Amino acid sequence: MTSSSCGSHACGCGGTAAAAVDQTIARINGVALHASGEQLPAELLRQRACTELLRQQAQQEGLLAADDAPGLDGATSEAATRAIEALLEQALQVPEPSDEACRRYHAAHPAFGGQGERAHLRHVLFAVTPGVDVGQLRQRAEALLLELRCADDGGPAFADAARQWSNCPSGAEGGDLGWLTPEDCAPEFAREVFGSQEVGVLARLVHSRFGLHVVQVCGRKAAQPTAYDDVRASIALLLRQQAWVNALRQYLQLLAGRAQVEGVELDAADSPLVQ
């Protein structure tokens, strides 16, 4: 597997910082990663450092002309991009995952590639907008929550409340959002609604970037397991991608250990991502 754009490597390689010639400039083997006095975010600096490690290694391997040089803006030449692609093809020998490994992954993730957890939801949204008194908004939402939890009419009260109070377009439909998966929702909303067996009007307000929600879970459907033969190819691809990332991390660590690294903490990144 090759990188799709060698100019965006964020690595987890570990290197020992050497005494810097100029403390304001980060360098790899004396090659500056940015202009003097320029302050870069740590992650962007690590990306440039890892790309430069690979570019210099491509030169050592004879894959790139010795006079190729990076720009101080982090850009690499087209020749360097192709050379890094070739270097990674040559250096990262990633075997195909075994059938046993694929089966183990499927056993641990039986719903992989299938339809995930779903819930039929209704809500009343109290939107937090500029200038709104959040304290009063919360009191109104909490009062409605208590009222709807006490209602025992099978749902009409909730629909009426949504039509009257909800700041979401779904209010016109009684707050009905239909069947949703966690991926259909804002992450903070999904964390509070999915992953449990609760049904009915939830006992708490649900907070999201949009405001405060009174939520009713009308029904739930568990994630559906998939047959191994249907997803074997996808699992194999996923495992190979994971192995490639691990191999790239190890390779970058090896290169960094051999290099003079100044002004950048390469071992601080979580993983080497190629975007």
N, C-alpha and C positions, 0 to 999 in steps of 0.2 A: 504494500500500500504506500502511496507517495503522498507528500504534502500537496495541498491545493494552492497554497500561497506561502512561500517560504519567508515572507516578510513579516509574519505575525506569529512567531514562536514564543510561547510563554512557558518557561521551563521550570522544573523542580530540581535542576542540577545543583550540586553543592560545590563551591570552590572557595579557596582561602584567599581573602583579599590581600593583595600585596601592597607595599608602600607606594602610594600614589605620587606620580610626578606633579600633578596639579589636582588638589583635592576637590576642585569644582567640576572636574570632568571625569566621567566614568570611561574606562578603557578596557579593551580585551587585547592583550599582547601589544599594548601601546597604541592601538587604533581607537580613536575617540568615537564614542557612541552618540554624542550630541555636541552642540556648540558651547563654547565657554560661557559660563553664567546661566545657561538654560536649565531650568528645573523641570524634570519630567516625573510623572507619576511612577511609583515604584514598579507597577506591573508592566507599563510600557517600556521602562528601562530594562527590565528582565527580558522582555520580548526581543528588544534590540540586541541584548547581549548574547542570547542564545542563537539568534540568526547570524550574528557575527562569528560565533564559534563555528557554526556550520560552514559559513562562507570561507573562513580561513582554512578549515579542514579540507574543503573541496579544492582549494589551491594546492595544499600539500599533496593531495592525491592526484594532482595533474588534471583535474576535471575543469579547472577554471584558470584563466590566464593570470600570471603573477601581477600584472599591472592593473587588474580589476580593483576598484576601491569603492567602498560604500559612501553614500552621501550622509551629511550630518543630520539630515531629516529622517534618517532611518530607512530610506529607500534603497533597494538593491537593483542592480542592472538585470536586464532580461537574461544575460548570460549567467549571472550568479544564481538566478532563480532556477534555471535549467540544471546548473551544476549541483545545486543543493538537492534537487529532485533525484538526480542520478546518484549522488552520494548516499542518500537515504535508502534508495533501492538496493545499493550495494552493501551498505553497512547493517541494515536491519533485516535480518533473516527471520521472519516470523512464520513458524509452521502452522499448517491448518489445524484447527482444534479437532480433537478426537471425537468420535461418536459418544464415547463415555462421558467426556467433558460436557458435551451438548445435552446429554440426558440428565446429568447432574443439575445443570442450570435450569432445565425445564422442570425438574422435580421441585426445585426451590422457587420457581416462578411459573406456576401452572397456568396463570392467566396471560402469560406473555403472548402478544400478538392477537389476543382476543378482545372481547368487549369487556371493559372494566366495570367497576362499581357504578351504579346509576341510582339516582333518587329523583322522585317526582316532587317538585318543590313549588310552594307558593310563598310569597313574601309581601311585606309592607315595608317600603323603604322610606326612612326619614333622612333625607339627604343633608349632608353637612356642606353648606355653601358659604361663601364669603359674607361675613357680617351676621351670620346666624348665631343666636345664643345657644351654645351647645348644651348648657345646663338645662335650660327649659326644653330643648329638643329631647334630651334624654328622659326627662320627667314625663313628657307626653308619650314617648315610645314605651317606657316602662308601664305606664298606666294602661296603654292599649294591650301590651303583652299580658298583663294580669287579667284584663277583661276577656281576651280571646282564649286564654287557658281555662278560664272558668266557664266559657260558653260550651254548651253540650248540644249543639244543633246539627252536627254532622258536616259543618263547613260554611253554611250561608253567612254567618256572622263574620267570618274571616274575609270572604269575598266582598262583603259590603264595606268592611273597614278598609280594604285595599283600594276600592273605588273612591272612597272618601279621602283617605289620608296619604296614599302612597305617591311618592315622587318619581316612581318608575313607570314607563309606558305600559308595563304589564298590569298596572292598576285597573286599566279599562277592562281587562280580562279577569278581574277578581284576584289579581296578583299571581296568576298561574304562569310559571316559568317552564312547565313541561318536564320531560325527563332529561336530566343533566348528568354529566360525568364531572369528576373533579377538574378535568382539563377545560371544561366549559366555563369555569368560574374563576374569579380572582383568587389567587393562592390563599390569602388570609381568610376568605369566605369558605373555601373548600376545606381548610383545616378544621373549621369549627362545625361543619355540617356532615362531612363524610367520615368514614372509618368507625362508625358506631352503628347500633341497632335502633336508635331513637326514632320514633314516629310520632306524629301529631305536632302540636305547637311546641317548639323547643322552649325549655324553661329559662332561657337566657336570651338577651339581645345578641345578635351576631354583628360584629364590627367588620367593616371593610373600608377600603379607600373611598367608597361612595357615600358612606354614612352608617346609620344604625338600621338593622333589619329585624323585624319580627318574622320568624320563619316557621312555616308549617311543612313538615315532611309527610306527604300523602302516601308514599310507598317507597320501598327500596328493592333493588335487585342486586344480588351479589355479583362479583366479577365471575365471568364464565371461563372455565378452564378450556384449553385448546389441546387438540391432539398433537402429539410430538411430531409426527410426520408432516403436519401442516406448517410447522414453524421451524423445522430443523435448519433450513437454509438461513433463515433470518437470525437464529441463535448463533449459528456458526460465524456469520458475518460480524455480529456484535462481539463475540469472544475474540475474533481475530483483530478487530479494531482496538479492543482493550489491550490485547497483547502487544500490538504495534505501539500504542501510547506508552506502555511500560518499557518497551525496548528503546523508544526514543528517549525517555527519561534517563535510563541507564547510560545510553550513549552520550547524552549531554553531560552527565555527571563525569564520565570518563574524560571528555574533552576539557571540561572545566578544571578537573584535577591536574591536567597537564599545562594549563594556560596561566598567564599572569592576569588576574582578574582584579580590577581596581574600581572602587566606587559603586559597586552594585552587589547586592546580596542575592546570589542565584539560588541559594537553598531555601529561600522564603516562599517560593511559588508552590501552589498545590500540585500542579501537574503540567506537563508540557502539552499545550494544545496547539494544533495546527489548524488555522481557520482559512 
